[in-house]
Amino acid sequence: MVITELLERNSKLYGDQVALVEINPSEERDKAMMKAVTWQDFSLIQGANPDAPYRREMSWKDFDRRANRFANLLLSRGIKRGAKVAILLMNCLEWLPIYFGVLKAGCIVVPMNFRYSGDEIKYCLELADAEVLVFGPEFVQRMDPIVDDLPGVHTFFFVGREVPAYAEDGMRLMGFCSSSVPPVALDEEDYAAIYFSSGTTGFPKAILHNHRALYSSCLTEQNHHQQGKDDVFLCIPPLYHTGAKMHWFGSLLSGSKAVLLRGVKPEWILRAVSEEKCTIVWLLVPWAQDLLAALDRGELKIEDYQLDQWRLMHIGAQPVPPSLIRRWLEYFPNHKYDTNYGLSESIGPGCVHLGMENVHKVGAIGKPGYLWQTKIVDENGQEVPRGEVGELAVFGPGVMLCYYKNKEATDEVLKDRWLYTGDMAREDEDGFIFLVDRKKDVIISGGENLYPVQIEAYLAAMPKIHDVAVIGLPDPRLGEIATAIVQVKEGQTCTEEEIEQFCVDLPRYKRPKKIIFAPVPRNATGKIEKPKLREQYCGVRLVEAQNNA
């Protein structure tokens, strides 16, 4: 089965029932929504109220029809089967119908990180051979300087009201297209999606998946979290990421409602759970920490919200301190808890998962997920004895086909269809897997990957800096923070304030959160000795410290 068939099934079975809700509770919601949403959109959305644009909803029937309209729009423009169509949108009600419309047209969908700078957008569009870009108003300032340097992208569809001169009003044009299923036959082996990942170099790699991988993630997610028709999933993370979307795939399979919350404030989360009767919430560690802190301070009171229906809180994207879950269960003793491990190369979360019944094993990432196998191997690819540390490898229907246009990188991580994750792990006597350290130097801060080489290259351009290394140091809220070890040029003086000012043009999430003035050690081949720096400034490995918290 291909994943688009699930949407068509839900349209037939649950047509007028709510599929998606978008909530934008921010103070700027009216301005943001009115800029992003056309009045025609409201006429196509169930329950829309122009006087309260911060909440919109869509039925399964409208979801499927809008996906068909977008697919037929692509076909009407001569966009061929297999063409790459990129999506650069904030979370919104339009996101998923556009995603499914691309798939229904037989094209390959290319979700884009909404934090990308203009240069990163250009790089990824070229890397993926994108021919079409769908983007929203938040990205106009980033698109304007690069649009003339994108010869491969011949069609720009805009989702919003103030359409740039080089783009077309995608939502208006959809209104002229048929809502019937497009005449495109799909097969589970057809190419379906390209997601982006990066290694320690910081240069994104394009990850190619087929329809079979997307459908398999539906089966894995629903098996792990047992979504039923009456469940309501609160989705907060960005939909461009495999994590958020593949957790939502459980709702797609069960035909249940999902809520897209545009904001992470603790009171917004509890209000959404209460008012929308959410039963499943996926959080990142910082959001869970913030919510607990607000409860500790008395700023929020559980009794002010309707939370009895909330049955499951699960976390992914970064190591989870056991102390956090212990605190969580003090406030929410009836909650089930789960954590999920995965990579974009393994179609997102679920290749390893803890299991809702295994809260006593918090600190582990779990056991092989549904439809998945794992092994821990040495440098020669041989399995190590239980209890010993090796590299985690996974095998299953969600393993990527390849890194698009990068055979060398593909061959490094795919061996007999096993995906070598680059994460070092050990298995305990009960078969639970614990992460020990990462072979890669990627810093995971608040669920976002930070690439030290990018930050190092930026700081190296500062005239007073002789050398610089960036590592991740433990942080109780974000998991890790980017820390810059800065070696100042001889005879110069430099302050933290000067470095912070120099980083003003660097995206906020990439700016170092801590600066240490000290020599940068390098080995005989000129490589920075980052293990030595971690030992010097951490003393212990990050994940081990968290497991003992």
MIVO-671712 format. One line per 8 residues: for each residue x, y, z of N, C-alpha, C. Coordinates in steps of 0.05 Angstrom, whole numbers. Example, Ala and Ser with C-alpha at 12.3 -4.5 7.8 and 13.67 -1.06 7.14 Angstrom:
! residues 2
264:-114:156:246:-90:156:264:-66:156 | 257:-45:142:273:-21:143:258:1:157
//
This chain:
! residues 549
17:-24:0:0:0:0:18:25:0 | 9:46:-14:22:71:-13:7:90:7 | 21:108:18:10:124:40:-14:141:32 | -15:150:7:-37:167:-2:-63:152:-1 | -63:125:-3:-87:110:-1:-100:112:26 | -84:116:47:-95:120:74:-112:146:75 | -102:167:63:-117:192:63:-143:189:47 | -143:175:25:-167:171:9:-187:153:25
-176:133:39:-194:116:56:-207:133:77 | -191:150:91:-203:166:113:-224:186:102 | -219:196:78:-239:214:66:-266:200:62 | -265:175:54:-289:160:50:-302:151:76 | -286:143:95:-297:132:120:-305:154:140 | -290:176:141:-293:196:162:-296:224:150 | -307:226:126:-306:250:110:-310:277:125 | -332:279:141:-338:305:153:-326:308:181
-312:287:191:-299:289:217:-273:305:215 | -265:317:237:-242:335:237:-216:318:234 | -199:325:215:-173:312:212:-151:329:225 | -151:355:219:-130:373:228:-141:398:240 | -128:407:261:-134:433:273:-107:449:275 | -108:474:268:-85:491:271:-91:513:292 | -74:516:312:-78:536:333:-53:554:333 | -57:580:331:-36:599:333:-43:618:356
-33:613:380:-42:629:404:-25:653:409 | -6:660:392:12:682:398:-2:708:397 | 10:728:409:-2:755:408:-3:767:380 | 15:757:363:16:767:335:-1:750:316 | -19:733:328:-32:713:311:-48:727:289 | -63:748:295:-80:761:275:-63:770:251 | -42:785:257:-24:795:236:-12:772:220 | -2:752:234:12:730:220:-8:714:203
-31:708:214:-50:692:200:-62:706:176 | -68:732:180:-80:747:158:-60:750:135 | -35:751:141:-15:753:120:-11:726:106 | -16:705:121:-10:678:110:-34:665:97 | -58:674:104:-82:659:96:-100:676:79 | -110:666:57:-128:681:40:-157:675:49 | -175:693:41:-203:689:48:-214:664:34 | -203:658:11:-212:634:-3:-206:609:14
-183:610:28:-176:588:45:-198:583:65 | -209:604:77:-229:601:97:-254:588:86 | -260:594:61:-284:582:49:-281:552:44 | -256:542:44:-251:514:39:-247:499:65 | -246:512:88:-239:499:113:-264:497:131 | -269:473:141:-291:469:159:-288:486:184 | -309:499:192:-310:513:217:-294:538:219 | -285:549:197:-268:573:198:-285:597:207
-272:614:222:-286:638:232:-267:662:228 | -274:680:209:-256:702:203:-251:720:227 | -269:719:247:-265:736:271:-245:723:291 | -238:698:287:-219:685:304:-201:667:288 | -183:680:272:-167:664:253:-145:648:266 | -142:650:292:-120:635:305:-127:606:307 | -152:598:302:-159:569:303:-173:562:277 | -162:543:262:-174:533:238:-175:503:239
-194:491:226:-196:462:225:-203:453:197 | -198:427:192:-202:416:165:-212:387:169 | -232:380:153:-243:353:154:-225:334:137 | -229:308:140:-215:289:124:-222:292:94 | -247:298:89:-256:302:61:-242:326:48 | -241:348:63:-228:372:52:-198:368:50 | -186:354:69:-158:347:68:-152:333:41 | -167:312:36:-162:296:11:-167:313:-14
-188:328:-14:-195:345:-37:-173:365:-42 | -163:377:-21:-142:398:-25:-116:385:-35 | -110:361:-25:-87:346:-36:-90:340:-65 | -115:332:-73:-120:327:-101:-117:352:-118 | -127:374:-107:-126:400:-122:-96:407:-127 | -80:404:-106:-52:412:-110:-38:393:-130 | -44:367:-128:-33:348:-147:-41:356:-175 | -66:362:-179:-75:369:-206:-64:396:-215
-58:414:-197:-45:439:-204:-17:433:-215 | -2:416:-202:24:408:-211:23:396:-239 | 4:377:-243:1:364:-269:-7:383:-290 | -24:403:-284:-32:422:-304:-10:440:-313 | 11:442:-297:35:458:-305:56:442:-319 | 49:417:-325:68:400:-340:91:389:-322 | 87:390:-297:107:379:-278:105:349:-279 | 127:336:-286:127:308:-292:130:291:-267
122:266:-271:126:246:-250:156:244:-243 | 162:244:-217:189:242:-208:202:269:-204 | 189:291:-211:200:318:-206:201:323:-176 | 221:339:-168:223:345:-139:209:371:-133 | 192:370:-113:176:394:-104:183:400:-75 | 195:423:-70:204:430:-43:182:446:-29 | 181:441:-2:161:455:15:177:471:36 | 173:497:36:186:514:56:164:530:70
152:518:90:130:530:105:133:526:135 | 123:545:150:119:540:178:96:520:181 | 94:508:205:72:490:210:46:506:205 | 28:495:189:3:507:183:-16:486:171 | -41:494:169:-61:475:159:-57:467:130 | -42:484:115:-37:478:87:-15:457:83 | 2:453:103:27:438:100:22:410:90 | 6:395:105:2:367:99:-14:362:73
-35:377:67:-48:373:41:-29:378:18 | -11:398:20:9:402:-1:28:378:-3 | 37:369:19:55:345:20:42:322:6 | 17:316:13:4:293:0:-3:299:-29 | -8:324:-36:-13:331:-64:12:325:-81 | 35:331:-70:60:325:-85:62:295:-90 | 57:279:-69:58:250:-72:37:240:-92 | 13:251:-91:-8:241:-109:-2:247:-138
14:268:-143:22:275:-170:45:257:-180 | 54:239:-164:77:222:-171:103:236:-169 | 104:259:-156:128:274:-152:142:266:-126 | 166:277:-122:181:272:-98:181:297:-81 | 171:294:-56:168:317:-39:194:322:-24 | 201:348:-21:226:355:-9:221:376:13 | 216:366:38:211:385:60:237:400:68 | 234:426:73:257:443:79:255:454:107
278:454:120:281:465:147:274:495:147 | 255:503:163:247:532:162:268:550:176 | 288:538:188:310:554:199:333:559:180 | 331:547:156:353:551:137:356:581:130 | 381:589:127:388:615:116:383:615:86 | 385:638:73:382:639:44:402:621:30 | 427:621:39:447:605:26:441:575:29 | 431:568:53:425:539:58:401:531:41
381:549:38:358:543:21:368:537:-8 | 385:555:-18:396:552:-45:411:526:-48 | 428:520:-29:444:496:-30:427:471:-31 | 406:470:-14:389:446:-12:371:443:-37 | 361:465:-47:345:463:-72:362:453:-95 | 387:462:-97:404:452:-118:412:423:-114 | 418:416:-89:426:389:-82:404:369:-90 | 379:376:-84:356:358:-89:346:360:-118
357:377:-134:347:381:-162:318:390:-162 | 310:407:-143:283:416:-141:275:433:-165 | 251:428:-175:240:443:-198:218:462:-188 | 206:456:-166:184:472:-156:189:479:-126 | 182:503:-118:184:511:-90:158:522:-81 | 147:511:-59:123:522:-46:133:535:-20 | 127:561:-17:138:575:7:117:595:17 | 122:604:42:104:622:55:116:649:61
100:667:73:109:695:76:133:699:95 | 138:680:112:160:682:131:187:680:117 | 187:672:91:212:666:78:218:685:55 | 201:705:51:205:723:29:232:738:30 | 239:747:54:264:762:57:288:744:51 | 286:718:56:308:700:50:308:692:21 | 284:691:9:283:683:-19:290:706:-38 | 283:730:-32:288:753:-51:316:754:-61
337:751:-44:365:754:-54:374:731:-71 | 361:707:-69:372:683:-82:355:674:-106 | 331:686:-109:313:674:-129:324:674:-157 | 341:694:-164:353:695:-191:376:676:-194 | 384:663:-173:407:644:-174:397:615:-171 | 372:611:-178:360:584:-176:350:575:-204 | 368:571:-222:360:564:-250:344:538:-251 | 348:520:-232:334:494:-234:305:496:-225
299:516:-208:271:520:-198:256:538:-218 | 237:526:-232:223:542:-253:195:551:-244 | 186:540:-221:159:547:-212:159:553:-182 | 148:576:-174:146:584:-146:117:587:-139 | 107:572:-120:79:575:-111:80:587:-83 | 65:608:-79:65:622:-53:40:615:-37 | 43:611:-11:21:606:7:17:630:24 | 0:648:16:-4:673:31:-18:693:14
-20:717:24:-36:738:11:-19:757:-6 | 4:765:4:20:785:-9:41:771:-26 | 33:763:-51:48:745:-68:72:761:-80 | 96:751:-77:119:764:-90:117:763:-121 | 130:781:-134:127:784:-163:137:759:-178 | 156:744:-166:167:721:-180:152:695:-174 | 131:697:-158:116:673:-150:87:675:-159 | 73:653:-157:44:652:-163:29:645:-138
4:653:-138:-14:648:-115:-24:619:-116 | -9:602:-102:-15:574:-103:-42:566:-93 | -51:580:-72:-77:573:-60:-100:582:-79 | -97:604:-91:-118:613:-110:-119:595:-134 | -96:588:-145:-96:571:-168:-107:543:-163 | -103:533:-138:-114:507:-131:-145:508:-134 | -157:531:-129:-186:533:-130:-197:528:-158 | -181:530:-179:-189:525:-206:-184:496:-215
-172:481:-197:-164:453:-205:-184:433:-194 | -185:411:-207:-204:389:-200:-197:378:-172 | -217:370:-157:-213:357:-131:-214:327:-134 | -215:317:-158:-216:288:-163:-188:277:-161 | -187:251:-155:-161:237:-152:-146:239:-179 | -121:249:-179:-106:252:-204:-101:225:-216 | -99:224:-243:-95:198:-257:-66:189:-257 | -55:184:-233:-27:176:-230:-26:150:-214
-17:129:-225:-14:104:-211:12:104:-195 | 10:97:-170:34:97:-152:40:69:-143 | 65:64:-139:75:38:-129:92:42:-104 | 92:23:-86:107:27:-61:137:30:-65 | 147:21:-88:175:23:-93:182:50:-107 | 162:66:-114:168:92:-126:182:110:-106 | 200:127:-116:212:148:-99:190:167:-89 | 193:174:-63:171:190:-51:181:216:-39
204:216:-25:211:239:-9:242:241:-6 | 251:266:-5:278:272:2:278:289:27 | 291:279:48:295:295:72:325:301:75 | 331:321:91:359:330:94:371:323:121 | 396:315:120:410:310:145:439:320:140 | 455:319:161:482:328:159:500:312:177 | 525:311:169:546:299:187:561:321:200 | 585:315:209:600:334:224:611:357:206
610:354:180:618:376:163:598:398:162 | 573:392:168:552:412:168:540:416:141 | 549:401:120:537:404:94:514:383:92 | 490:392:86:467:374:86:470:352:65 | 461:328:71:459:307:52:430:302:47 | 423:295:22:396:290:14:389:261:17 | 369:254:33:362:227:40:338:218:24 | 341:198:7:320:189:-10:304:166:1
278:168:3:260:147:12:239:141:-9 | 229:116:-8:207:109:-26:180:108:-10 | 159:102:-25:132:101:-13:130:79:8 | 144:57:4:143:35:23:153:44:50 | 174:60:51:185:70:76:165:88:90 | 151:105:76:132:123:88:109:106:101 | 99:87:86:77:70:96:86:54:120 | 111:44:119:120:27:142:122:43:167
128:70:165:129:86:189:102:90:202 | 80:89:186:53:89:197:49:64:214 | 57:41:204:52:16:219:69:16:244 | 94:25:243:111:25:267:100:43:288 | 93:68:280:83:87:300:57:78:313 | 38:68:297:13:59:309:16:35:327 | 34:18:320:40:-5:337:52:3:364 | 69:23:363:83:32:388:64:46:407
47:63:396:31:81:413:1:76:412 | -7:56:397:-34:46:398:-55:67:393 | -50:84:373:-70:105:367:-96:92:358 | -118:101:370:-145:92:362:-160:116:350 | -184:110:341:-200:131:328:-206:154:346 | -208:150:372:-215:171:391:-191:186:402 | -167:178:394:-143:193:403:-141:220:389 | -128:239:403:-122:265:391:-93:271:396
-78:275:375:-49:279:377:-42:308:375 | -27:318:395:-18:346:395:10:346:383 | 12:359:360:38:361:345:49:389:348 | 72:392:360:85:418:364:110:421:346 | 127:400:344:151:403:328:146:408:298 | 166:418:284:161:426:255:156:402:237 | 138:405:219:130:383:201:151:377:180 | 170:395:176:191:388:157:208:364:167
208:360:193:225:339:205:210:312:205 | 225:291:200:213:265:200:200:258:227 | 211:268:249:201:261:275:172:269:278 | 165:294:274:138:304:278:119:289:259 | 126:289:233:108:278:213:103:248:217 | 124:233:223:121:204:225:106:197:251 | 107:213:272:90:209:295:61:214:287 | 56:235:271:29:240:262:18:218:244
36:203:231:27:181:214:10:161:229 | 14:158:255:-3:141:271:-32:151:271 | -35:177:271:-62:189:270:-74:184:242 | -58:186:221:-67:181:194:-77:152:192 | -62:133:203:-70:105:201:-96:100:216 | -99:112:239:-123:108:256:-147:126:248 | -142:146:231:-163:164:223:-171:183:246 | -152:189:263:-159:206:286:-149:235:283
-159:252:299:-153:281:297:-125:287:307 | -113:308:295:-88:319:304:-90:349:306 | -75:360:324:-75:389:329:-46:400:324 | -44:419:307:-18:432:302:-17:458:319 | 0:458:339:3:481:357:27:497:349 | 23:523:342:45:540:334:54:556:358 | 70:543:375:81:555:399:87:535:420 | 105:541:438:114:521:457:112:531:486
98:553:491:95:562:518:80:541:535 | 88:536:560:74:516:575:44:520:577 | 35:545:581:6:549:583:-8:543:557 | 5:548:534:-7:542:508:-10:512:505 | 10:497:514:8:468:512:-15:457:528 | -16:465:554:-38:455:571:-65:464:561 | -67:488:552:-93:498:541:-101:482:517 | -82:476:499:-89:460:475:-98:432:483
-83:420:501:-91:393:511:-119:394:522 | -125:414:538:-150:416:552:-173:422:532 | -170:442:515:-192:450:498:-197:431:475 | -176:419:465:-178:401:442:-181:372:450 | -180:367:476:-182:340:488:-160:321:477 | -136:331:477:-113:316:467:-107:292:486 | -100:270:474:-93:246:489:-64:238:487 | -50:248:466:-22:241:461:-7:266:455
15:271:469:32:294:465:61:286:462 | 73:295:440:102:291:437:117:316:443 | 135:315:462:150:338:471:180:334:466 | 194:357:465:223:356:468:231:362:497 | 255:355:504:263:358:532:259:387:542 | 268:407:527:265:435:538:236:442:543 | 217:433:527:189:440:531:178:426:556 | 186:401:560:178:387:584:190:400:609
215:408:607:228:422:629:214:448:636 | 207:463:615:193:489:619:166:485:632 | 152:465:623:125:460:634:127:453:664 | 146:435:670:150:427:698:158:452:716 | 175:468:704:184:492:720:161:511:725 | 143:514:705:120:531:709:101:520:730 | 99:494:731:83:481:752:96:484:779 | 122:481:780:137:484:805:133:512:817
134:532:799:132:560:808:103:568:814 | 84:550:808:56:557:813:44:574:792 | 58:579:770:47:596:748:24:581:734 | 26:555:734:5:538:723:-5:519:744 | -31:514:743:-43:495:762:-58:473:745 | -51:448:750:-63:427:735:-93:427:737 | -104:435:760:-133:434:764:-148:455:747 | -133:473:735:-146:493:718:-151:483:689
-143:459:684:-145:448:657:-159:420:657 | -171:413:635:-183:387:632:-162:368:620 | -149:352:637:-127:336:628:-131:306:633 | -154:298:642:-158:270:649:-155:252:625 | -161:262:601:-160:245:577:-131:241:567 | -112:258:576:-84:256:567:-72:231:577 | -65:212:559:-56:186:568:-26:181:563 | -14:195:544:13:189:536:29:214:531
53:216:543:73:236:536:98:221:527 | 107:228:503:132:215:494:151:236:484 | 177:229:486:198:248:479:218:234:460 | 229:250:442:249:240:424:268:262:416 | 286:256:398:305:275:386:329:281:402 | 330:273:427:354:277:444:354:260:468 | 376:255:481:376:239:506:358:251:527 | 345:234:542:325:243:562:336:237:590
339:257:606:348:253:634:327:237:650 | 334:215:662:315:200:678:301:218:700 | 317:237:710:305:254:731:281:270:721 | 282:277:695:260:292:683:234:275:684 | 237:250:676:213:233:676:203:227:704 | 221:224:723:212:220:751:196:244:760 | 205:268:753:190:293:761:164:294:746 | 164:286:721:140:287:705:118:270:717
125:245:725:106:227:736:96:235:764 | 111:252:777:100:263:802:76:281:797 | 77:296:776:54:313:768:32:298:753 | 41:279:737:23:264:720:26:234:724 | 18:224:748:23:196:755:9:176:737 | -12:184:723:-27:165:707:-18:165:677 | 3:181:671:12:181:644:29:157:637 | 25:147:612:44:129:600:67:146:589
91:134:588:114:149:578:129:131:558 | 140:143:537:156:129:518:177:148:506 | 199:136:497:218:152:482:225:136:457 | 232:151:436:237:139:410:264:148:399 | 277:129:387:303:135:374:300:131:344 | 312:149:329:312:145:300:328:166:286 | 331:163:260:345:182:244:328:188:219 | 333:210:206:320:215:180:327:193:161
350:181:163:359:159:146:342:134:152 | 329:133:175:312:110:181:283:118:182 | 276:138:166:249:149:163:238:159:190 | 256:170:206:248:183:231:248:164:255 | 231:170:275:232:156:301:220:128:298 | 229:110:315:216:85:317:233:60:311 | 257:64:300:273:40:295:282:28:321 | 283:45:342:287:35:369:267:51:387
254:37:405:236:52:423:235:38:450 | 230:54:470:231:44:498:207:26:503 | 183:35:495:159:20:501:144:31:525 | 118:36:522:103:49:543:103:33:570 | 109:7:568:108:-9:592:135:-10:606 | 155:4:596:182:1:606:193:27:619 | 177:41:634:186:66:646:208:60:666 | 210:36:676:231:29:695:258:28:682
259:30:655:284:30:640:290:57:628 | 278:78:639:284:105:629:314:110:631 | 325:121:610:354:124:606:364:107:583 | 349:85:577:354:70:553:338:82:530 | 347:77:506:330:84:483:311:62:476 | 316:38:486:297:16:484:306:-8:469 | 287:-21:455:293:-45:440:285:-40:411 | 292:-59:393:284:-55:365:254:-49:362
248:-29:345:220:-22:341:206:-43:324 | 180:-39:322:163:-57:306:173:-56:277 | 178:-80:265:188:-84:238:218:-78:235 | 232:-74:258:260:-66:257:278:-87:271 | 303:-88:263:324:-104:276:347:-85:283 | 362:-93:303:386:-77:311:409:-96:316 | 433:-85:314:457:-99:324:478:-78:332 | 496:-86:349:517:-69:358:543:-82:349
559:-67:334:582:-79:320:608:-65:326 | 630:-79:321:656:-67:324:664:-54:298 | 689:-45:296:699:-31:273:700:-49:248 | 699:-75:252:699:-94:229:671:-104:222 | 651:-93:235:623:-100:229:614:-126:243 | 630:-135:262:623:-159:277:609:-152:302 | 588:-166:309:573:-160:333:590:-164:358 | 587:-145:376:602:-146:401:586:-161:422
599:-173:442:585:-186:464:566:-166:478 | 544:-177:488:526:-160:503:540:-146:526 | 535:-121:529:547:-105:550:571:-88:540 | 582:-96:517:605:-81:507:595:-59:488 | 612:-39:485:605:-16:469:612:-20:439 | 595:-13:421:600:-14:393:582:6:379 | 583:5:352:566:23:336:538:10:332 | 518:25:336:490:16:332:484:16:302
474:-7:292:465:-10:265:436:-19:265 | 420:-10:246:391:-17:245:384:-27:217 | 363:-44:217:354:-55:191:324:-56:192 | 311:-47:171:282:-47:170:272:-34:145 | 245:-34:141:233:-24:116:236:6:113 | 244:21:134:247:49:132:275:59:127 | 294:41:123:321:49:117:321:63:89 | 336:85:88:337:101:64:347:85:40
340:94:16:351:81:-8:380:89:-12 | 386:115:-7:413:125:-11:414:155:-3 | 438:165:-1:441:194:-2:441:203:-31 | 422:218:-38:418:226:-66:443:239:-77 | 453:228:-99:476:238:-114:502:238:-96 | 503:219:-78:527:218:-61:533:188:-54 | 544:174:-73:549:145:-70:570:140:-48 | 590:157:-47:611:153:-27:600:154:1
583:174:7:571:176:34:552:153:39 | 537:145:18:519:123:21:534:97:28 | 556:92:15:571:68:20:583:67:48 | 587:91:59:598:92:86:578:83:108 | 553:86:103:533:80:124:514:57:117 | 512:50:91:494:28:83:512:4:76 | 508:-18:91:524:-42:86:505:-66:88 | 500:-78:64:480:-100:62:453:-91:73
445:-67:66:420:-55:74:418:-49:104 | 439:-54:119:440:-45:147:449:-16:147 | 436:0:164:444:28:167:461:31:191 | 486:40:187:505:44:209:500:73:219 | 491:76:244:481:102:253:502:122:261 | 526:112:267:547:130:278:544:135:307 | 525:122:321:521:125:349:533:101:363 | 548:106:384:559:84:400:539:76:422
536:50:426:516:40:444:524:14:457 | 509:7:477:513:-19:490:485:-31:497 | 484:-57:499:459:-70:506:461:-83:533 | 441:-79:550:443:-90:577:433:-119:577 | 432:-131:601:425:-159:604:396:-165:596 | 379:-144:595:351:-148:588:346:-141:558 | 367:-135:544:364:-129:515:357:-100:509 | 359:-82:530:353:-53:525:379:-40:517
377:-22:497:400:-8:486:403:19:499 | 428:25:506:435:51:518:455:65:499 | 450:90:493:471:105:478:493:112:497 | 518:110:487:541:117:503:554:142:494 | 557:146:468:569:170:457:563:171:428 | 569:193:415:565:195:386:592:196:372 | 594:181:351:619:183:335:620:210:321 | 597:220:314:597:246:301:598:268:322
606:291:313:609:314:332:584:332:332 | 563:323:319:538:339:318:529:345:347 | 522:370:352:511:378:378:480:378:375 | 466:364:393:437:365:394:428:383:416 | 418:406:409:410:426:429:381:432:426 | 365:424:445:336:428:444:323:414:420 | 335:391:413:324:375:391:333:384:363 | 349:405:362:360:415:336:389:407:333
396:398:309:424:392:304:440:417:298 | 462:420:312:481:442:307:507:429:297 | 518:442:277:542:431:264:566:448:270 | 584:438:288:606:453:297:623:466:276 | 628:452:253:645:463:232:634:489:222 | 607:491:219:594:515:209:600:539:228 | 596:534:254:600:555:274:630:562:276 | 647:542:275:676:547:275:685:565:252
674:558:228:682:574:205:672:603:207 | 649:607:218:639:634:222:657:650:241 | 663:638:264:679:651:285:708:656:275 | 718:638:259:745:640:250:750:666:233 | 728:677:223:730:701:207:733:726:225 | 730:723:251:734:746:269:764:753:271 | 772:777:266:800:784:264:816:777:289 | 804:778:313:819:774:337:823:744:344
809:727:330:810:699:337:832:684:321 | 849:670:336:870:654:323:860:626:316 | 846:614:334:835:587:330:810:583:346 | 793:565:338:768:561:352:758:532:349 | 747:521:369:734:495:368:707:497:382 | 687:483:371:660:484:382:652:455:390 | 644:452:415:635:426:425:609:430:440 | 596:407:446:572:408:462:578:402:491
567:419:508:570:413:537:542:408:548 | 540:391:569:514:384:580:499:409:590 | 473:408:586:455:429:596:429:416:605 | 420:422:629:397:408:640:371:413:625 | 369:435:610:345:442:595:346:434:566 | 368:440:553:371:436:524:384:410:516 | 394:396:536:409:371:531:439:378:527 | 445:395:507:472:404:503:470:434:494
491:448:499:494:475:488:520:477:472 | 519:493:451:543:498:436:562:516:452 | 586:506:455:607:519:471:631:524:453 | 640:549:451:663:556:435:688:559:452 | 708:543:446:734:547:458:750:565:439 | 756:589:449:768:609:431:797:615:440 | 815:613:421:843:620:425:848:646:411 | 853:667:427:856:694:416:884:697:405
886:714:384:912:719:372:931:732:392 | 956:725:390:976:735:409:977:766:407 | 977:778:431:978:807:432:951:821:431 | 930:805:426:903:816:424:888:810:450 | 868:825:455:849:820:477:821:818:464 | 804:801:476:777:797:465:758:791:488 | 734:800:486:714:796:507:691:779:496 | 675:768:515:651:753:507:632:772:492
630:796:501:612:815:489:619:820:459 | 645:822:454:654:826:426:646:802:408 | 650:778:419:643:754:404:613:753:399 | 598:759:420:568:759:417:559:779:396 | 572:802:396:565:823:376:573:813:348 | 595:799:345:604:789:320:584:768:309 | 570:754:327:552:732:320:524:742:314 | 519:768:314:492:778:311:479:768:285
495:766:264:483:757:238:481:727:236 | 491:713:255:489:684:255:461:677:266 | 446:657:254:420:650:265:422:645:295 | 402:655:309:403:654:339:409:626:350 | 397:606:338:400:579:349:428:568:345 | 444:581:327:471:572:321:492:587:338 | 484:607:351:503:623:366:513:608:391 | 539:608:397:549:595:421:535:605:446
527:587:463:515:595:488:536:599:510 | 560:589:506:581:591:526:607:596:510 | 624:613:521:650:619:509:672:614:529 | 692:599:522:715:594:539:740:603:525 | 756:621:537:781:630:526:803:611:534 | 814:596:516:834:576:522:848:567:496 | 871:554:498:884:542:474:867:520:462 | 868:518:435:854:497:421:874:475:414
871:451:426:890:429:420:885:416:393 | 906:411:378:904:397:352:925:375:352 | 918:353:338:937:331:336:957:335:313 | 973:315:308:995:317:289:984:321:260 | 960:313:255:949:317:228:933:342:226 | 933:358:247:919:384:246:890:383:255 | 880:360:263:852:358:272:849:367:301 | 827:381:306:821:389:333:816:364:351
828:363:373:825:340:392:800:345:409 | 777:341:397:752:346:412:747:327:435 | 754:302:434:752:285:457:767:296:482 | 790:307:476:806:319:498:792:343:510 | 779:359:492:765:383:502:740:374:519 | 726:354:510:703:344:525:711:334:552 | 734:319:552:744:309:578:751:331:596 | 763:352:585:773:374:601:750:391:613
729:395:596:708:414:605:683:399:615 | 680:374:607:657:358:617:665:340:640 | 687:327:636:695:307:656:684:280:652 | 658:279:643:645:253:637:630:257:611 | 622:235:599:607:235:575:579:246:581 | 568:260:561:542:272:565:520:251:571 | 518:231:555:496:212:559:499:196:585 | 524:189:592:528:176:617:520:193:640
526:219:639:518:237:660:488:238:663 | 474:238:640:445:240:641:433:214:652 | 445:191:644:434:166:653:437:162:683 | 456:176:695:460:175:724:445:197:739 | 431:214:724:418:237:737:396:228:756
//
